[in-house]
Amino acid sequence: MEISLIAAFDKNQAIGKNGDLPWHLSSDLKHFKNITTGNTIVMGRKTFDSIGRALPNRKNIVLTRNLKWQCEGVVTINDVNDIFEICKNDSEIFVIGGAEIYNAFLEIATKMILSYVETEVKDADAFFPKFKSENWKIMDESEIIKEENDDFSYKIITLEKSTK
Ligand SMILES: NC(=O)c1ccc[n+]([C@@H]2O[C@H](COP(=O)([O-])OP(=O)(O)OC[C@H]3O[C@@H](n4cnc5c(N)ncnc54)[C@H](OP(=O)(O)O)[C@@H]3O)[C@@H](O)[C@H]2O)c1
């Protein structure tokens, strides 16, 4: 099973502010939807709360330490390693954040789909974890994208772990 992290971050690897995304990037959300629809997504309980519902047409898995936490349309796990049993029939799963969950999965991830957003968020409070670029190989790099409903321009870089 391939574990792919999918994230959008700014020049300082900021991903969030006050429990939400720090920007509106309509075309990047479409890209996220295209990649994840029909597949399994894994998120932290706080990211689930910020979205507010299970995302349709995807298997939604939420990681929480609260053994009682449940929500309609969601498979709950309490340990990162539970993912291997629950997703044993998936060829690829997508870890969609936030900061704590990217950190928890970085070691075992083999792919990252990263949107590099051309801005510096002031007072950001959630960050993508530092990673060693020498351990990752660039497989694809998009053109610079900025569509009508995008706050900023960005490009999407796909990396694969070179030590896998
Ligand atoms: N730009 C992007 O691509 C992107 C993507 C996603 C999210 N975000 C942003 O990121 C921010 C949220 O990130 P965050 O780091 O605060 O929260 P998070 O990673 O979404 O969720 C953290 C929660 O996950 C659970 N958890 C974490 N590690 C765990 C472990 N090892 N085992 C079991 N449960 C574990 C805990 O839930 P309990 O407290 O319930 O125990 C913890 O409070 C928001 O601002 C959001 O908008 C940005």
Ligand as a Chemical Component Dictionary entry (heavy atoms), coordinates in Angstrom:
data_LIG
# 
_chem_comp.id                   LIG 
_chem_comp.type                 NON-POLYMER 
_chem_comp.pdbx_formal_charge   0 
_chem_comp.three_letter_code    LIG 
# 
loop_
_chem_comp_atom.comp_id 
_chem_comp_atom.atom_id 
_chem_comp_atom.alt_atom_id 
_chem_comp_atom.type_symbol 
_chem_comp_atom.charge 
_chem_comp_atom.model_Cartn_x 
_chem_comp_atom.model_Cartn_y 
_chem_comp_atom.model_Cartn_z 
_chem_comp_atom.pdbx_ordinal 
LIG N1  N1  N 0  -3.065 23.304 3.909  1  
LIG C1  C1  C 0  -3.384 22.018 3.999  2  
LIG O1  O1  O 0  -3.073 21.231 3.094  3  
LIG C2  C2  C 0  -4.124 21.512 5.207  4  
LIG C3  C3  C 0  -4.648 20.208 5.209  5  
LIG C4  C4  C 0  -5.321 19.758 6.351  6  
LIG C5  C5  C 0  -5.445 20.594 7.450  7  
LIG N2  N2  N 1  -4.919 21.840 7.417  8  
LIG C6  C6  C 0  -5.007 22.729 8.595  9  
LIG O2  O2  O 0  -4.268 22.144 9.666  10 
LIG C7  C7  C 0  -4.815 22.598 10.910 11 
LIG C8  C8  C 0  -5.131 21.387 11.787 12 
LIG O3  O3  O 0  -3.932 20.691 12.085 13 
LIG P1  P1  P 0  -3.610 20.170 13.572 14 
LIG O4  O4  O 0  -2.212 19.652 13.579 15 
LIG O5  O5  O -1 -3.980 21.237 14.528 16 
LIG O6  O6  O 0  -4.688 19.019 13.778 17 
LIG P2  P2  P 0  -4.930 17.585 13.042 18 
LIG O7  O7  O 0  -3.601 16.980 12.674 19 
LIG O8  O8  O 0  -5.954 17.739 11.981 20 
LIG O9  O9  O 0  -5.620 16.752 14.213 21 
LIG C9  C9  C 0  -4.953 16.592 15.441 22 
LIG C10 C10 C 0  -5.711 15.567 16.249 23 
LIG O10 O10 O 0  -5.519 14.274 15.680 24 
LIG C11 C11 C 0  -5.461 13.297 16.710 25 
LIG N3  N3  N 0  -4.134 12.682 16.703 26 
LIG C12 C12 C 0  -2.954 13.273 16.359 27 
LIG N4  N4  N 0  -1.937 12.384 16.426 28 
LIG C13 C13 C 0  -2.496 11.210 16.837 29 
LIG C14 C14 C 0  -1.971 9.918  17.100 30 
LIG N5  N5  N 0  -0.652 9.661  16.941 31 
LIG N6  N6  N 0  -2.804 8.948  17.498 32 
LIG C15 C15 C 0  -4.142 9.192  17.652 33 
LIG N7  N7  N 0  -4.699 10.403 17.402 34 
LIG C16 C16 C 0  -3.884 11.398 17.013 35 
LIG C17 C17 C 0  -5.766 14.038 18.010 36 
LIG O11 O11 O 0  -7.179 14.040 18.126 37 
LIG P3  P3  P 0  -7.957 14.110 19.535 38 
LIG O12 O12 O 0  -7.632 15.469 20.093 39 
LIG O13 O13 O 0  -9.396 13.921 19.178 40 
LIG O14 O14 O 0  -7.393 12.989 20.359 41 
LIG C18 C18 C 0  -5.262 15.442 17.687 42 
LIG O15 O15 O 0  -5.813 16.449 18.518 43 
LIG C19 C19 C 0  -6.051 23.406 10.541 44 
LIG O16 O16 O 0  -5.704 24.784 10.515 45 
LIG C20 C20 C 0  -6.393 22.909 9.155  46 
LIG O17 O17 O 0  -7.135 23.847 8.395  47 
LIG C21 C21 C 0  -4.269 22.316 6.319  48 
# 
loop_
_chem_comp_bond.comp_id 
_chem_comp_bond.atom_id_1 
_chem_comp_bond.atom_id_2 
_chem_comp_bond.value_order 
_chem_comp_bond.pdbx_ordinal 
LIG N1  C1  SING 1  
LIG C1  O1  DOUB 2  
LIG C1  C2  SING 3  
LIG C2  C3  SING 4  
LIG C2  C21 DOUB 5  
LIG C3  C4  DOUB 6  
LIG C4  C5  SING 7  
LIG C5  N2  DOUB 8  
LIG N2  C6  SING 9  
LIG N2  C21 SING 10 
LIG C6  O2  SING 11 
LIG C6  C20 SING 12 
LIG O2  C7  SING 13 
LIG C7  C8  SING 14 
LIG C7  C19 SING 15 
LIG C8  O3  SING 16 
LIG O3  P1  SING 17 
LIG P1  O4  DOUB 18 
LIG P1  O5  SING 19 
LIG P1  O6  SING 20 
LIG O6  P2  SING 21 
LIG P2  O7  DOUB 22 
LIG P2  O8  SING 23 
LIG P2  O9  SING 24 
LIG O9  C9  SING 25 
LIG C9  C10 SING 26 
LIG C10 O10 SING 27 
LIG C10 C18 SING 28 
LIG O10 C11 SING 29 
LIG C11 N3  SING 30 
LIG C11 C17 SING 31 
LIG N3  C12 SING 32 
LIG N3  C16 SING 33 
LIG C12 N4  DOUB 34 
LIG N4  C13 SING 35 
LIG C13 C14 SING 36 
LIG C13 C16 DOUB 37 
LIG C14 N5  SING 38 
LIG C14 N6  DOUB 39 
LIG N6  C15 SING 40 
LIG C15 N7  DOUB 41 
LIG N7  C16 SING 42 
LIG C17 O11 SING 43 
LIG C17 C18 SING 44 
LIG O11 P3  SING 45 
LIG P3  O12 DOUB 46 
LIG P3  O13 SING 47 
LIG P3  O14 SING 48 
LIG C18 O15 SING 49 
LIG C19 O16 SING 50 
LIG C19 C20 SING 51 
LIG C20 O17 SING 52 
# 
